[in-house]
Amino acid sequence: MRKGKLKIVVMAATAILAVSGEKSFAATSHWNDASQSSDVSAWEDWKVRWKTIEGDYERISIAPGVDETHLNFAWYSHTKEIPKVRYATTIKGLLESKIYDGTQINTTVNFSNVLKESLGGKDGTYYSNKVSISGLKENTNYYYQVFQNGKWCQAKKYKTGDFDSYSILYCADPQIGACKNQVSSENELLKGSTAARNDSYNWNEIITDALNRYNVNFVLSAGDQVNAADSEYEYAGFLYPSIMDSTPLASVIGNHDSNSYSFSWHFNNPNNFDMNNISQNSYTDGHTKAGTDYYYTYGNVLYIVLDSNNYNCKTHENVMAKAVKENPDCTWRVVALHHDIYGPGGHSVSDGMILRTQLTPLMDKFDIDVVFQGHDHTYSRSFQLKSDGKKHTAYDKNNYKNDVNYLKENNCYILCSSKADGNRVVNPEGTVYFEGNSVSGSKFYELNEEPQDYIAERSQVWSPSYSIINVTDTTFTITTYDAATNAVLQNTAPYTIVKNKEQKPKRIDISKQGKVEKIGPKDYTGKAIRPRCKVSAEGKKLKEGKDFKVFYKSNKKIGTAKVIIQGIGNYTGKVSKSFKIVLKAPKLKVTARKNMVAMKWRKIPGADGYIIYSSLKNNGKFTKIKSVKKVTSANYIDKKLKRGKTYYYKIKAYKKVKGKRVKSKYSRPVKVKMK
């Protein structure tokens, strides 16, 4: 594979992009013309092979799994079967390796002409197949095979990288087929298949060159894989690069992907949600045909992928909360979405920022470090930003166009850094937002005439670009490259976030390293009982509200109550303890009279009655002498007692619970001597 400088020729055009009912805001003034490739023979060969490439809908895609030890597979097939994947460290080992089964569903995609011809004219629809494998180890060479159409496919290589310190490639808007209506240097008006042919060639060249230059663990694409959501030949071109057989792709749903199920059929994204499962509605409400939000971890990074075509931000909040709750200890938190809520071009002041007022506070709430965006076909990096904390209008695709306060309301952020902070920030406040330009060059947009105040740097050199992200436990560095020159993109510089671990206390799991003192019985009051909890960890007494919060269950009635202690702040984990709610023991007072003893006590809350006991010895056997059932009575007289004798008395309260008497403890015995 060539590793030399790619020759990318950008053509000028005059097409104008506009939003209905709005002023035109971005010009598609340049695009990447594959017919002017420096490798003429490669382009001519591509044109010949395109008829076969565009008809191969059965390319395999691989994606990150739920974590770095998992890997997800998806592919089309034309045979009904149980989808399978197997992997091993040697080709020979594949024959004895574990087989991972998956799921297969019907699609509505008709067989391509290429497939029908190979099947003697037989028609039908494809199946979508998905399998996940587990048990991968870092820095290891593997071979894998997919069972497709009744046979094991040719083994392919896959190498894991380091799980702690690693690199990924971030790109945006390949948008195969978006150069339609342009005229090539060969004087060909590009439409449909020929537009996809142009953009697929450039995508194949650029991504192959980039992945040969940089050793990355996976690719993150910020949406718009294709131009037409249901165009299978555009997906065929996008999935064609053979280097992607060994490089997982985490794909974001773009607006051009969202209006078809094809995206969900082609990609097996981790921790996504079942759109047809009512019990998962809180994570799917408002979803598009293409799928749902999803998330995964890789090493010390939590990646949360949002479908910004879904305007229900409560859904996004629920997914983010779930992802963070399940992975509280990740050093870095990254969000990827398609629409540029903070971008440098025309979209960023129109449909791109529709969700800005709602998403910005969520980035603060969940301590998001970096947001990767697409949609605007330009490049930019913001300053560190956070919400201004004020109430702003919540917009969606229906209410923003005619709102005269739309721009004003979206001034909902404050800057947490400035030019003076440079390109390396230590323990910064807020979130940094990146906007990626088109990686294929299928189309580009103009920058706004004046940069917004949140823009730290921006660039538009009418050339495809991508970013390499380097992650360690303490640093997160993003460097953006011009795909034509392989140099750092003009008007940009590498940006590094440093987290000083000495200033960030470790989070302690109180379920493993904490101690909760036993909670003794509590007297019944008829109201909820909330005993204070004494919690410590590593020799330190913890404070409720700062280090932990407390929840109670069944803490009002007599019986067993439960207290749940949840770590917060620098503490994680959950501890459950139980305690008894009991009737309070009465206090008995006695007065000796002639041949009798008068007794009285204070009524006990919740008691249905009292039982009185007597004995001739303090440590002797006490015998029941009276059961007082009237709870309005709190006295009793014991008669016919003998002079000169000493008597001892005790009393218990009781309450009927499910037909049984639940008794308090004895009162302290009281002594009385008859005269």
C-alpha positions in Angstrom: 0.0 0.0 0.0 1.3 3.5 -0.9 2.4 5.6 2.0 3.4 8.6 -0.1 1.7 11.9 -0.2 -1.9 11.7 -1.5 -2.7 14.1 -4.3 -6.1 15.5 -3.6 -7.6 17.9 -6.1 -10.3 20.2 -4.9 -12.7 21.5 -7.5 -14.6 24.8 -7.2 -18.4 24.9 -7.8 -21.2 27.4 -7.2 -23.9 25.3 -5.4 -25.5 27.1 -2.5 -26.9 25.2 0.6 -29.9 26.7 2.3 -32.5 25.8 4.9 -36.1 26.2 3.9 -37.4 29.6 5.1 -34.0 30.9 6.1 -31.2 32.9 4.5 -28.6 30.9 2.6 -25.8 30.1 5.0 -23.2 27.8 3.5 -21.7 27.4 0.0 -20.6 24.0 -1.2 -17.8 25.7 -3.1 -15.3 22.9 -3.3 -15.2 19.1 -3.5 -12.6 16.4 -4.0 -12.6 15.2 -7.6 -11.2 11.6 -7.8 -10.8 11.8 -11.6 -7.8 14.1 -11.0 -6.1 11.5 -8.8 -2.3 11.5 -9.3 -2.5 7.7 -9.7 -4.3 7.6 -13.0 -4.2 3.8 -13.4 -5.7 3.3 -9.9 -8.6 5.6 -10.8 -9.2 3.8 -14.1 -9.0 0.4 -12.4 -11.5 1.7 -9.7 -14.0 2.7 -12.4 -13.8 -0.8 -13.9 -14.2 -2.5 -10.6 -16.9 -0.2 -9.3 -19.7 -2.3 -10.9 -18.7 -5.2 -8.7 -17.9 -3.0 -5.6 -21.3 -1.2 -5.6 -23.2 -4.5 -5.8 -21.4 -6.1 -2.8 -23.8 -5.4 0.1 -22.3 -8.2 2.2 -19.2 -6.4 3.5 -18.4 -7.1 7.1 -18.2 -4.2 9.6 -16.5 -4.5 13.0 -17.1 -2.1 15.9 -15.8 -1.7 19.5 -17.6 -3.9 22.0 -18.8 -3.0 25.4 -15.2 -2.7 26.5 -11.7 -3.3 25.1 -12.0 -7.1 25.6 -15.0 -7.3 23.3 -15.5 -6.8 19.6 -18.8 -6.6 17.6 -19.5 -7.8 14.1 -22.3 -7.0 11.6 -22.9 -8.1 8.0 -25.5 -8.9 5.4 -26.1 -12.4 4.0 -28.5 -13.9 1.6 -28.9 -17.2 3.4 -31.1 -17.8 6.5 -28.7 -19.2 9.2 -27.4 -18.8 12.7 -24.6 -16.1 12.3 -21.3 -17.2 13.8 -17.8 -15.8 14.5 -14.7 -17.6 15.8 -11.2 -16.3 16.5 -7.8 -17.6 17.6 -4.2 -16.5 17.7 -3.3 -18.8 14.8 -5.1 -19.8 11.7 -4.9 -23.5 12.7 -6.3 -22.7 16.1 -9.5 -21.4 14.4 -10.6 -25.0 13.9 -10.7 -25.7 17.6 -11.7 -22.2 18.9 -15.0 -21.3 20.6 -17.8 -20.4 18.2 -19.8 -17.2 19.1 -23.4 -17.3 17.9 -25.4 -14.2 17.2 -28.8 -13.0 15.9 -30.2 -12.7 12.4 -33.1 -10.6 11.2 -34.8 -9.9 7.9 -34.2 -6.6 6.1 -36.2 -5.0 3.3 -33.1 -4.6 1.1 -33.5 -6.4 -2.2 -30.7 -8.5 -3.7 -28.3 -6.3 -5.7 -28.1 -7.0 -9.4 -24.6 -8.3 -8.9 -25.9 -10.9 -6.4 -28.9 -11.8 -8.5 -26.7 -12.4 -11.5 -24.4 -14.7 -9.5 -27.5 -16.7 -8.3 -28.9 -17.2 -11.8 -31.5 -14.5 -11.5 -32.9 -15.5 -8.1 -34.3 -12.5 -6.2 -34.9 -12.0 -2.5 -34.0 -9.8 0.5 -30.9 -9.7 2.6 -30.5 -10.8 6.3 -28.7 -8.6 8.8 -26.4 -10.6 11.1 -24.8 -9.5 14.4 -22.3 -11.3 16.7 -20.2 -10.2 19.7 -17.0 -11.9 20.8 -15.2 -11.5 24.1 -12.0 -12.4 25.9 -9.6 -10.3 23.8 -6.2 -9.5 25.3 -4.1 -6.4 24.7 -1.2 -6.3 22.2 -2.2 -9.6 20.7 -2.4 -10.8 17.1 -5.6 -12.7 16.2 -7.4 -14.3 13.2 -11.1 -14.3 12.9 -13.7 -15.9 10.6 -17.3 -15.1 9.9 -19.9 -17.8 9.0 -21.7 -16.3 6.1 -24.0 -17.9 3.5 -23.4 -21.4 4.7 -19.6 -21.4 5.0 -16.7 -19.9 6.9 -15.2 -16.9 5.1 -11.5 -16.4 4.6 -9.7 -15.7 7.9 -8.8 -12.1 8.5 -6.3 -10.5 10.8 -7.0 -8.4 13.8 -4.5 -7.0 16.3 -5.4 -5.4 19.6 -3.4 -2.5 20.9 -2.5 -1.3 24.3 -5.6 -1.0 26.5 -4.3 1.9 28.6 -2.3 4.2 26.4 -3.6 4.2 22.8 -4.7 6.2 19.8 -7.9 6.5 17.8 -8.7 8.2 14.5 -11.6 10.8 14.6 -13.2 11.8 11.4 -16.5 13.2 10.1 -18.8 13.2 7.2 -17.5 10.7 4.7 -21.0 11.1 3.2 -20.5 8.8 0.2 -22.4 10.2 -2.7 -22.6 13.8 -1.5 -20.7 15.2 -4.6 -23.8 14.6 -6.7 -24.5 17.2 -9.4 -20.8 18.1 -9.6 -19.0 17.8 -12.9 -15.7 16.0 -12.9 -12.6 16.8 -14.9 -13.7 14.1 -17.3 -16.7 16.2 -18.0 -19.0 13.7 -16.3 -22.1 14.9 -14.4 -21.9 12.9 -11.2 -25.2 11.4 -10.1 -26.2 8.5 -7.9 -23.8 5.6 -8.5 -21.1 7.8 -10.2 -21.1 10.2 -7.3 -20.8 7.3 -4.9 -18.0 6.0 -7.0 -16.1 9.3 -6.7 -16.5 9.6 -3.0 -15.8 5.9 -2.2 -12.5 6.1 -4.1 -11.4 9.1 -2.1 -12.6 7.6 1.2 -10.7 4.4 0.4 -7.5 6.2 -0.4 -7.6 8.5 2.6 -8.6 6.1 5.3 -6.2 3.4 4.0 -3.3 5.9 3.9 -4.2 7.3 7.4 -4.4 3.9 9.0 -1.1 2.8 7.5 0.5 5.9 8.9 -1.0 5.8 12.4 -1.4 2.8 14.7 -4.9 3.3 16.1 -7.1 1.0 18.1 -10.3 2.1 16.4 -12.0 4.8 14.2 -14.6 7.2 15.5 -16.8 8.6 12.7 -19.0 11.6 13.7 -21.9 10.7 11.3 -23.1 10.9 7.7 -21.5 7.7 6.5 -23.6 8.0 3.4 -25.6 10.7 1.6 -28.8 8.8 1.1 -29.9 6.8 4.2 -31.2 3.8 2.2 -28.5 3.8 -0.5 -26.9 0.3 -0.3 -24.4 1.0 -3.0 -23.2 4.0 -0.9 -22.8 1.7 2.1 -21.0 -0.8 -0.2 -18.5 2.0 -1.0 -18.1 3.1 2.6 -17.5 -0.4 3.9 -15.2 -1.4 1.0 -11.7 -0.4 2.4 -10.1 -3.7 3.3 -8.1 -2.0 6.0 -11.3 -1.6 7.9 -11.5 -5.4 8.2 -8.9 -5.1 11.0 -10.0 -1.7 12.4 -13.2 -1.3 14.4 -15.4 1.6 13.5 -17.6 3.5 16.1 -20.2 5.2 13.9 -22.4 8.1 14.9 -25.9 8.5 13.3 -25.8 11.5 11.0 -28.8 13.3 9.6 -28.2 11.7 6.2 -28.1 8.2 7.9 -31.1 8.7 10.2 -34.1 8.1 7.9 -33.5 4.4 7.2 -33.0 1.1 9.1 -29.9 0.5 6.9 -27.5 2.0 9.5 -28.9 -0.3 12.2 -28.5 -3.3 9.9 -24.9 -2.5 8.9 -23.5 -1.7 12.3 -23.5 -3.6 15.6 -22.9 -0.9 18.2 -22.4 -1.8 21.8 -24.9 -1.1 24.6 -27.5 0.2 22.2 -31.2 -0.2 23.1 -34.1 -2.2 21.7 -36.4 0.2 19.9 -39.3 -2.3 20.2 -38.9 -3.0 24.0 -41.3 -0.9 26.0 -39.2 -1.4 29.2 -36.4 0.5 27.5 -38.5 3.5 26.5 -36.6 5.9 28.8 -33.5 5.2 26.7 -35.2 5.1 23.3 -38.0 7.7 23.2 -37.7 9.9 20.1 -35.3 7.4 18.4 -34.8 7.5 14.6 -35.1 4.5 12.3 -31.3 4.3 12.3 -31.1 3.3 16.0 -30.4 4.7 19.4 -27.7 6.3 21.6 -25.1 3.9 22.8 -21.9 3.8 24.9 -18.8 1.7 25.6 -15.5 1.9 27.5 -12.0 1.5 26.1 -9.3 1.5 28.7 -9.8 4.6 30.9 -12.2 6.4 28.6 -16.0 6.3 28.6 -17.4 7.0 25.1 -21.1 8.1 24.9 -22.5 8.3 21.4 -25.7 10.4 21.0 -28.1 10.5 18.0 -28.6 14.2 17.8 -31.4 13.6 15.2 -33.4 12.6 18.3 -34.6 15.8 19.8 -35.8 14.3 23.1 -32.9 15.3 25.3 -34.4 13.5 28.3 -33.6 10.3 26.5 -30.0 11.5 26.0 -29.8 12.5 29.7 -31.0 9.0 30.8 -28.5 7.3 28.6 -25.7 9.5 29.8 -26.7 8.9 33.5 -26.8 5.1 32.9 -23.4 5.1 31.2 -21.7 7.2 33.9 -23.4 5.2 36.7 -22.1 2.0 35.3 -18.6 3.4 34.7 -17.9 5.9 37.4 -14.1 5.4 37.6 -13.1 6.2 33.9 -10.5 9.0 33.8 -12.0 10.5 30.6 -15.5 11.0 29.4 -16.1 11.7 25.7 -19.3 12.4 23.8 -19.7 12.0 20.1 -22.7 13.4 18.2 -23.3 14.5 14.6 -24.8 18.0 14.8 -22.3 20.8 15.6 -23.8 22.6 18.6 -20.5 24.5 18.7 -19.1 24.8 15.2 -17.6 27.4 12.9 -19.8 27.3 9.8 -23.3 28.0 8.7 -24.9 25.0 10.3 -23.6 26.2 13.7 -26.0 29.1 13.6 -29.0 27.2 12.2 -29.9 23.5 12.5 -26.6 22.5 14.0 -27.2 24.2 17.3 -30.8 23.2 17.8 -29.9 21.2 20.9 -27.3 23.5 22.3 -29.4 24.9 25.1 -30.3 21.4 26.3 -27.1 19.5 25.8 -24.7 22.1 27.2 -26.0 21.7 30.8 -25.8 17.9 30.4 -22.1 18.1 29.5 -21.6 19.9 32.8 -23.8 17.6 34.8 -21.9 14.5 33.7 -18.4 16.1 33.6 -17.8 15.5 29.9 -14.2 16.3 28.9 -14.4 16.3 25.1 -17.2 16.4 22.5 -16.6 15.3 18.9 -19.0 16.7 16.2 -19.6 16.6 12.5 -22.3 18.1 10.1 -20.6 21.4 9.3 -17.9 20.2 6.8 -15.4 22.6 8.4 -12.8 22.3 11.2 -12.8 24.0 14.6 -11.9 23.7 18.2 -13.7 25.6 20.9 -12.4 27.1 24.1 -13.3 25.2 27.3 -17.1 25.9 27.7 -19.8 25.3 30.3 -23.4 26.3 30.7 -24.2 29.8 32.0 -26.7 28.1 34.4 -29.6 30.1 33.3 -32.9 28.9 31.9 -33.2 28.9 28.1 -35.7 27.8 25.5 -35.6 24.1 24.6 -35.6 23.8 20.8 -36.4 21.0 18.4 -36.6 20.8 14.7 -40.1 22.3 14.6 -39.8 25.4 16.8 -36.5 27.0 16.0 -36.9 28.4 12.5 -39.4 31.1 13.3 -38.1 32.1 16.7 -36.7 35.6 16.6 -34.8 34.9 19.8 -33.1 31.7 18.5 -29.6 33.1 18.3 -30.0 35.1 21.6 -31.2 32.0 23.5 -28.3 30.0 22.2 -25.9 32.4 23.9 -26.2 29.9 26.8 -22.5 29.3 27.6 -19.6 30.8 29.3 -15.9 30.6 28.4 -13.7 28.8 30.9 -10.4 29.4 28.9 -9.0 31.9 26.5 -6.1 32.4 24.0 -3.8 33.0 26.9 -4.3 29.4 28.1 -2.6 28.1 24.9 -2.9 24.6 23.6 -2.2 22.7 26.8 -4.6 23.0 29.8 -4.3 21.4 33.2 -7.4 20.3 35.1 -9.6 22.7 33.1 -13.2 23.5 33.8 -15.8 22.9 31.2 -15.8 20.9 27.9 -13.9 21.3 24.7 -15.9 20.9 21.4 -14.2 19.7 18.1 -15.8 20.0 14.7 -14.5 17.6 12.0 -14.3 18.5 8.3 -15.3 16.0 5.7 -12.8 13.1 5.6 -13.6 12.2 2.0 -14.0 15.7 0.7 -17.4 14.8 -0.9 -18.3 18.4 -0.1 -17.1 21.4 2.0 -18.8 24.4 3.5 -17.7 28.0 4.1 -16.7 29.3 7.5 -18.8 32.0 9.0 -17.5 35.4 8.0 -16.7 36.3 11.7 -15.8 33.6 14.1 -18.0 33.1 17.1 -16.5 34.0 20.5 -16.3 30.4 21.6 -14.0 29.5 18.7 -10.4 29.0 19.7 -9.2 27.9 16.2 -10.8 27.1 12.9 -9.7 26.1 9.4 -11.0 25.6 6.0 -8.4 24.8 3.3 -10.8 22.8 1.1 -9.0 19.6 1.8 -10.1 16.4 3.6 -8.8 16.1 7.2 -8.9 13.8 10.2 -7.6 13.8 13.8 -5.4 11.4 15.7 -6.3 11.2 19.4 -3.7 10.0 21.9 -4.9 8.9 25.3 -3.0 8.1 28.5 -4.1 8.1 32.1 -3.2 11.7 32.5 -3.3 13.3 29.0 -5.8 13.5 26.1 -4.2 15.0 23.0 -6.0 15.8 19.7 -3.9 16.5 16.5 -5.6 17.3 13.2 -4.0 16.5 9.9 -4.5 17.6 6.3 -5.0 14.4 4.3 -3.5 16.0 1.2 -0.2 17.0 2.8 -0.1 14.7 5.9 1.0 17.8 7.8 -0.8 19.3 10.8 -3.8 21.2 9.4 -3.2 24.8 8.7 -4.2 27.3 11.4 -4.4 24.5 14.0 -2.1 23.1 16.7 -2.2 19.9 18.8 -4.4 20.4 21.9 -3.7 18.6 25.2 -5.8 18.2 28.3 -3.8 17.2 31.4 -5.4 15.7 34.5 -3.2 16.0 37.5 -4.0 12.9 39.4 -2.5 14.4 42.6 -5.2 17.0 42.6 -8.0 14.5 41.9 -8.6 12.3 44.9 -9.2 8.6 44.2 -12.7 7.4 44.5 -13.2 4.8 47.3 -15.7 2.1 47.1 -17.5 2.0 50.5 -18.9 -1.4 49.8 -15.4 -2.8 49.8 -13.3 -0.3 51.8 -16.0 1.3 54.0 -17.4 0.4 57.4 -21.0 1.1 58.6 -21.8 0.8 62.3 -24.6 -1.5 63.3 -27.9 0.2 63.8 -29.8 -0.8 66.9 -33.5 -1.2 67.4 -35.6 2.0 67.1 -38.8 2.7 68.9 -42.0 2.8 66.8 -43.5 6.3 66.5 -46.0 5.9 63.7 -43.8 8.1 61.5 -40.9 7.2 59.2 -37.8 6.3 61.2 -34.5 7.7 59.8 -31.6 6.8 62.0 -28.3 8.5 61.5 -25.7 6.3 59.8 -22.1 6.3 61.0 -19.8 5.5 58.0 -16.0 5.5 57.8 -13.5 4.5 55.1 -9.8 4.1 55.4 -9.9 5.5 59.0 -11.8 8.6 58.0 -15.3 9.5 59.3 -17.6 10.3 56.3 -20.2 13.0 56.2 -23.7 12.5 55.0 -24.5 14.8 52.1 -20.9 15.2 51.1 -19.5 11.7 51.0 -22.7 9.6 51.0 -26.4 9.8 50.8 -29.0 7.6 52.5 -32.2 6.0 51.4 -34.7 4.1 53.6 -37.2 1.3 52.9 -40.0 -0.1 55.1 -39.1 2.3 57.8 -42.5 3.3 59.1 -44.1 0.1 60.4 -43.1 -2.3 63.2 -40.7 -4.9 61.8 -37.5 -4.9 59.8 -36.5 -1.7 58.0 -33.7 -1.2 55.5 -31.2 1.6 55.0 -29.2 2.0 51.8 -26.0 4.0 51.9 -24.8 5.3 48.5 -21.3 6.8 48.0 -21.1 10.2 46.4 -18.3 12.7 45.6 -15.0 10.9 46.1 -16.8 7.7 47.2 -18.7 5.1 45.2 -20.4 1.8 46.0 -23.5 0.9 47.9 -24.1 -0.7 51.3 -27.4 -2.0 52.7 -28.1 -2.4 56.4 -31.2 -3.4 58.3 -32.6 -2.4 61.7 -35.6 -3.3 63.8 -38.6 -1.0 64.5 -40.0 -2.1 67.8 -42.6 -0.9 70.4 -41.1 1.2 73.1 -40.9 -0.5 76.5 -43.3 1.3 79.0 -42.0 2.9 82.2 -44.0 1.5 85.2 -44.7 3.4 88.4 -46.3 1.8 91.5 -47.8 3.0 94.7 -48.6 0.7 97.7 -52.0 1.0 99.3 -53.8 -1.1 101.9 -53.7 -4.7 100.5 -53.2 -3.4 97.0 -50.7 -1.8 94.6 -51.8 1.0 92.2 -49.9 1.0 88.9 -49.7 3.6 86.1 -47.6 4.2 82.9 -47.4 6.4 79.9 -49.2 5.2 76.8 -46.9 3.9 74.1 -47.5 5.2 70.5 -49.1 2.4 68.4 -49.7 0.0 71.3 -53.0 -2.0 71.2 -52.6 -3.0 74.9 -50.4 -3.9 77.8 -49.4 -7.1 79.7 -48.5 -6.8 83.4 -46.4 -9.4 85.2 -45.5 -9.9 88.9 -43.1 -11.9 90.9 -42.1 -12.4 94.6 -38.4 -12.3 93.6 -36.5 -9.8 91.5 -34.7 -12.6 89.6 -37.6 -15.0 90.0 -40.2 -16.1 87.5 -42.6 -13.4 86.5 -46.2 -14.4 86.0 -48.8 -12.7 83.8 -51.5 -11.1 86.0 -53.4 -8.9 83.7 -53.8 -7.9 80.1 -55.0 -4.4 79.6 -56.7 -4.2 76.2 -58.1 -0.7 76.4 -55.4 1.5 75.0 -57.1 4.5 76.6 -56.3 3.0 80.0 -52.8 3.4 81.4 -53.4 2.2 85.0 -54.2 -1.0 86.9 -54.7 -2.0 90.6 -53.4 -5.3 91.9 -55.6 -6.3 94.9 -55.7 -8.8 97.8 -52.0 -8.6 98.5 -50.5 -9.8 101.8 -48.9 -7.6 104.4 -45.2 -7.9 104.9 -44.7 -9.3 101.4 -42.5 -7.8 98.8 -43.7 -7.7 95.2 -42.0 -7.0 91.9 -43.8 -5.8 88.7 -42.9 -5.5 85.0 -45.0 -4.5 82.0 -44.9 -5.0 78.2 -46.7 -3.1 75.5 -48.0 -5.0 72.5 -49.4 -4.4 69.0 -51.3 -6.7 66.7 -49.5 -7.2 63.4 -51.0 -9.6 60.9 -53.1 -11.3 63.7 -50.1 -11.8 66.0 -49.1 -9.8 69.1 -45.7 -8.1 68.7 -44.5 -7.2 72.1 -42.1 -4.6 73.4 -39.3 -5.4 75.8 -40.1 -5.6 79.6 -40.0 -2.5 81.5 -37.5 -2.3 84.3 -38.8 -4.2 87.3 -40.2 -2.1 90.1 -40.2 -3.2 93.8 -43.0 -2.5 96.4 -43.2 -3.8 100.0 -46.6 -4.1 101.6 -47.0 -2.7 105.1 
